[in-house]
C-alpha cells in the first residue's frame, strides 16, 4: 500500500556505520523514523510467530521467548535457513511498517524515514523516494562492532561480507552520510543531508 501524500526516505548502512545514531539525530530533528529491527523484535514476540520459528528451528524458543543467539547460529551461513526465516518474519514486518506509515499519513505528516538494515539486499530501495546511506571506513566499523558486541574481528568481517559491499551502497544512495569523525561532524553531515533532500524546513 502506498500513501501518495507521504514521502518515503530509506535509511541504511553497513554494520558498524552508525545508522542507529543517525536515526536518533533524525528523530531529534522532528522526523518520524520507522525502525524495521524494532518491528522485527515485536513480530518475534507473537506466539503464532514463535510457534512457526520453533517448528522450523528447534531449540530457538525457550520458555516462550526467542533465543536470538541460538537462531542466529542456525541461520548464519545457511542461505536456505535464512530464506525460511525471512519468509516467516518479513511479510509481518512489512505489514507493521505499512500500518505505521498509515498512522503517519493520517497525522498529516509529509515524510517518514524507514530505517532498514538490508534495504538494498531486500530490494526495498525501489519503494523509496530517496535513500540515505550511512558509511564509515571498514576498520572503524569493525572496531565499533567489536567494542559493543564482543564479537571477534573475523566474526564482524564475516557478517559484513554477507551484506552488499559499502561502495555499492554509496553508489545507489541519494545522499551519503560520512560517520568517520566525531559527533559534531556527524550532526553537520545529517543537517547537510536534510538540506540536500529538502527536509530542513
HUMO-V464595 format. One record per pair of residues at least 24 apart in sequence whose C-alpha atoms are under 6 Angstrom apart, sorted by the first residue. I is the first residue (numbers start at 1). J is the second residue. Records with the same first field share a line. If there is no record, write none. Layout:
# HUMO-V464595
I: J ; J
This chain:
# HUMO-V464595
6: 110 ; 111
7: 110 ; 111
8: 111 ; 112 ; 113 ; 128 ; 129
9: 113 ; 128 ; 129 ; 130 ; 131
10: 113 ; 114 ; 128 ; 131
11: 114 ; 115 ; 131 ; 132
12: 116 ; 117 ; 133
13: 133 ; 134 ; 135
16: 141 ; 144 ; 145
17: 134 ; 135 ; 136 ; 141
19: 134
32: 112
33: 113 ; 114
34: 114 ; 115
35: 115
36: 115 ; 116
39: 93
40: 93
130: 174
131: 173 ; 174
132: 173 ; 175 ; 176
133: 173 ; 176
134: 176 ; 177
135: 178 ; 179
136: 178 ; 179 ; 180
